[in-house]
Amino acid sequence: MQHLYHKITVLIIALIMSIACFAHEAEINGISYNLNKKTKEACVREKSKKQSGNITIPSVVTYCGIDYKVTSIARRAFYNSSDLTSVTMPESVKTIGSEAFSHCSNITSIILSETVKSINDSAFFGCSSLKTIALPKSLRRIGEQAFSECGNLSSIDIPESVVQIGKYAFIKCRGLTSVKIPRHVASIGEGVFACCPEITSIIVDKENKYYDSRNNCNAIINTNTNELVSGCMNTVIPNNVKRIGNYAFGVCFWDQE
């Protein structure tokens, strides 16, 4: 009888282990992942456990003997992890989800993967201690409010690969002093640099077919519609501008410091 109980116990443990290995979610070294057994890919999942200090996201995680390649960071994965100070991402990560690091107010440094193609809406919203971030040459899209309220961000180098910048992407980035829009950017949302009072220079690459800064006007102008999309304190509005876009000279009077 005792031998039978032993066999039943072993079978129950084996069953529990097998069920666990088919799980779509797993916590590995303190970070939660969604696992795709078919593609062998892992995503740092939504509402992962709050992190602190410096974290390095691995390129591969192993669960139940299977290796999963970490390819994305989900929406709100590290939302409001206010004790997080720096993040290093592996080369395997291609997408950063909406609000992934939103309100991580003590992050000062972020090292992005050189394969990231999309930084989604509000991904770094309210990272008020962030000073610098190097955007990778693979980047195609900067989402709406992606870096909104990153008040200590002192510079941003938008890579040649970017084709879209969402509305309010850099609103209230009060540390920015200059902006250069590269040649392939085909879509820029309203208020993209609103409430950035220190910006004194805005230049659009001369090879850009969609926007220009004609006559060194220190502004972003839609070439086809002649709408001034974004300006600064040094903007000289050209005579052929037909419309001033919403929040082109936006000033946040409600919370000026």
Phi and psi in degrees as a GROMACS rama.xvg file:
@    title "Ramachandran Plot"
@    xaxis  label "Phi"
@    yaxis  label "Psi"
@TYPE xy
-60.8554  -38.1976  GLN-2
-64.1189  -37.0481  HIS-3
-66.1752  -44.3522  LEU-4
-58.5082  -40.4026  TYR-5
-62.0112  -43.8311  HIS-6
-64.798  -40.9776  LYS-7
-64.0169  -41.7372  ILE-8
-61.3079  -45.2212  THR-9
-61.2222  -41.7847  VAL-10
-64.5898  -40.7624  LEU-11
-63.2506  -44.7497  ILE-12
-61.9559  -43.7016  ILE-13
-62.4578  -39.0871  ALA-14
-64.8479  -44.2494  LEU-15
-61.0578  -42.9222  ILE-16
-64.0361  -41.1145  MET-17
-66.8425  -38.694  SER-18
-63.539  -42.8287  ILE-19
-60.2762  -37.7658  ALA-20
-72.7523  -15.4584  CYS-21
-94.6959  2.71844  PHE-22
-63.7575  145.061  ALA-23
-87.9917  -11.3461  HIS-24
-126.682  144.221  GLU-25
-155.294  145.377  ALA-26
-103.378  122.194  GLU-27
-127.624  118.863  ILE-28
51.9563  40.8716  ASN-29
86.2812  -3.44013  GLY-30
-115.812  134.718  ILE-31
-92.4874  140.43  SER-32
-130.809  149.443  TYR-33
-94.6126  130.209  ASN-34
-112.857  133.204  LEU-35
-110.067  103.806  ASN-36
-67.5379  -27.0627  LYS-37
-72.2446  -47.3093  LYS-38
-91.6253  -10.9873  THR-39
60.6317  38.7161  LYS-40
-117.071  150.608  GLU-41
-124.709  146.089  ALA-42
-126.48  128.746  CYS-43
-63.3357  117.66  VAL-44
-84.9748  163.639  ARG-45
-59.5769  140.868  GLU-46
56.7528  41.2398  LYS-47
-62.141  160.407  SER-48
-56.9671  138.148  LYS-49
-57.3368  135.398  LYS-50
-108.67  162.028  GLN-51
-141.038  159.628  SER-52
69.7591  -145.262  GLY-53
-99.7601  129.322  ASN-54
-124.672  145.869  ILE-55
-120.61  119.688  THR-56
-82.6128  126.308  ILE-57
-73.1933  157.565  PRO-58
-80.3678  -26.2934  SER-59
-138.479  137.206  VAL-60
-120.558  148.032  VAL-61
-114.98  128.722  THR-62
-138.148  124.423  TYR-63
52.0203  40.3347  CYS-64
80.6867  1.94193  GLY-65
-109.975  133.756  ILE-66
-88.5626  133.241  ASP-67
-122.127  131.337  TYR-68
-83.3946  126.875  LYS-69
-81.6697  112.225  VAL-70
-114.144  -12.5604  THR-71
-155.892  161.914  SER-72
-120.786  120.68  ILE-73
-74.42  168.235  ALA-74
-54.5375  130.886  ARG-75
59.0359  26.9782  ARG-76
-58.1844  -42.7259  ALA-77
-121.164  26.203  PHE-78
-50.8976  128.978  TYR-79
61.0591  28.5113  ASN-80
-82.2889  78.5245  SER-81
-69.1746  -13.6499  SER-82
-95.9783  1.80794  ASP-83
-77.0901  131.247  LEU-84
-113.52  -27.6857  THR-85
-155.457  151.434  SER-86
-135.156  132.778  VAL-87
-119.904  126.44  THR-88
-105.821  147.278  MET-89
-78.3247  164.529  PRO-90
-64.744  -16.7534  GLU-91
-76.7299  -20.0843  SER-92
-76.535  125.386  VAL-93
-111.757  -22.2891  LYS-94
-134.47  135.841  THR-95
-114.461  116.969  ILE-96
-70.9623  166.365  GLY-97
-58.0537  133.76  SER-98
59.3163  21.2029  GLU-99
-55.7081  -40.2514  ALA-100
-122.326  20.8526  PHE-101
-58.6598  136.177  SER-102
63.3775  26.1966  HIS-103
-86.744  79.4235  CYS-104
-70.9607  -11.9874  SER-105
-109.326  6.43081  ASN-106
-68.4491  125.982  ILE-107
-109.473  -20.7263  THR-108
-141.784  133.404  SER-109
-134.139  124.956  ILE-110
-108.055  110.898  ILE-111
-86.1405  155.627  LEU-112
-66.3691  146.505  SER-113
-77.027  3.95721  GLU-114
-112.87  2.50814  THR-115
-64.0074  127.502  VAL-116
-105.178  -26.1552  LYS-117
-140.308  127.979  SER-118
-107.726  107.671  ILE-119
-80.6366  176.115  ASN-120
-53.2103  131.895  ASP-121
58.2499  23.5202  SER-122
-56.523  -39.4809  ALA-123
-121.565  26.4816  PHE-124
-56.5195  128.862  PHE-125
74.3275  18.1734  GLY-126
-81.7113  74.4248  CYS-127
-70.1255  -15.3552  SER-128
-97.2207  -5.19315  SER-129
-67.1996  124.937  LEU-130
-102.848  -41.4848  LYS-131
-142.147  151.394  THR-132
-152.28  131.433  ILE-133
-94.475  115.329  ALA-134
-83.1598  133.496  LEU-135
-73.3444  157.199  PRO-136
-70.4991  -11.4878  LYS-137
-85.5263  -12.0827  SER-138
-65.3407  131.971  LEU-139
-110.61  -35.1382  ARG-140
-133.213  133.688  ARG-141
-113.055  114.875  ILE-142
-74.4238  172.908  GLY-143
-59.5347  132.893  GLU-144
55.2782  25.9458  GLN-145
-55.4265  -40.4679  ALA-146
-121.692  25.0203  PHE-147
-57.8882  136.231  SER-148
63.2783  29.3521  GLU-149
-90.025  75.8042  CYS-150
-63.6778  -23.4056  GLY-151
-98.337  3.18726  ASN-152
-68.8548  114.163  LEU-153
-93.3365  -19.5365  SER-154
-157.537  153.3  SER-155
-144.263  124.7  ILE-156
-107.621  102.921  ASP-157
-79.3302  119.339  ILE-158
-71.5013  159.697  PRO-159
-60.2226  -23.628  GLU-160
-75.1366  -17.5996  SER-161
-69.4663  132.83  VAL-162
-116.951  -16.7892  VAL-163
-141.039  133.426  GLN-164
-126.348  117.247  ILE-165
-73.6164  164.324  GLY-166
-63.3456  144.165  LYS-167
58.1775  24.2201  TYR-168
-56.2353  -35.9475  ALA-169
-124.837  24.6549  PHE-170
-59.5927  136.716  ILE-171
64.5673  28.0422  LYS-172
-89.9932  80.2586  CYS-173
-70.4434  -12.0313  ARG-174
-87.9069  -12.3947  GLY-175
-68.8388  138.497  LEU-176
-118.521  -20.8286  THR-177
-149.493  156.058  SER-178
-139.168  137.153  VAL-179
-130.029  124.362  LYS-180
-97.3181  119.355  ILE-181
-73.9521  174.157  PRO-182
-71.481  -23.8022  ARG-183
-93.8007  -3.33705  HIS-184
-66.5801  119.883  VAL-185
-112.142  -10.1522  ALA-186
-145.616  125.106  SER-187
-130.808  125.451  ILE-188
-78.8427  168.227  GLY-189
-69.3006  154.126  GLU-190
60.4026  25.5918  GLY-191
-60.273  -33.6714  VAL-192
-123.865  31.6088  PHE-193
-65.7751  148.259  ALA-194
60.785  36.7345  CYS-195
-118.298  75.4712  CYS-196
-68.304  -16.0854  PRO-197
-88.8908  -7.46384  GLU-198
-68.5414  126.394  ILE-199
-121.857  -9.10268  THR-200
-137.538  126.208  SER-201
-130.006  121.785  ILE-202
-128.752  133.263  ILE-203
-107.186  132.678  VAL-204
-54.1143  134.712  ASP-205
-63.8705  -19.283  LYS-206
-90.2518  0.599034  GLU-207
-72.2809  128.471  ASN-208
-87.4709  -11.4058  LYS-209
-109.82  -29.3117  TYR-210
-134.717  158.432  TYR-211
-151.993  166.325  ASP-212
-124.396  59.6937  SER-213
-50.3722  143.281  ARG-214
55.6497  30.4204  ASN-215
52.6382  45.8589  ASN-216
-80.7385  -6.32284  CYS-217
60.3642  50.6616  ASN-218
-157.132  165.371  ALA-219
-105.254  120.775  ILE-220
-121.643  133.153  ILE-221
-70.7136  117.73  ASN-222
-63.1745  -38.546  THR-223
-77.6207  -39.832  ASN-224
-99.1771  -10.4866  THR-225
59.1668  32.3288  ASN-226
-93.25  131.186  GLU-227
-80.6082  113.389  LEU-228
-85.6845  -40.8786  VAL-229
-151.759  137.017  SER-230
-134.635  -176.047  GLY-231
-146.168  -174.665  CYS-232
-65.9904  -20.3889  MET-233
-101.326  9.98426  ASN-234
-67.5278  135.691  THR-235
-113.633  111.232  VAL-236
-73.4996  118.711  ILE-237
-64.8951  152.775  PRO-238
-64.0136  -27.2059  ASN-239
-89.726  7.14859  ASN-240
-73.6047  128.569  VAL-241
-98.1935  -22.5075  LYS-242
-153.029  142.697  ARG-243
-98.9012  120.697  ILE-244
-68.5764  163.198  GLY-245
-59.4697  129.825  ASN-246
60.0547  24.691  TYR-247
-61.1573  -33.7892  ALA-248
-120.159  34.6394  PHE-249
-55.7333  131.7  GLY-250
-125.673  129.503  VAL-251
-87.1978  82.1913  CYS-252
-65.0853  -24.8724  PHE-253
-71.8486  -15.713  TRP-254
-146.39  38.2707  ASP-255
-61.112  141.646  GLN-256
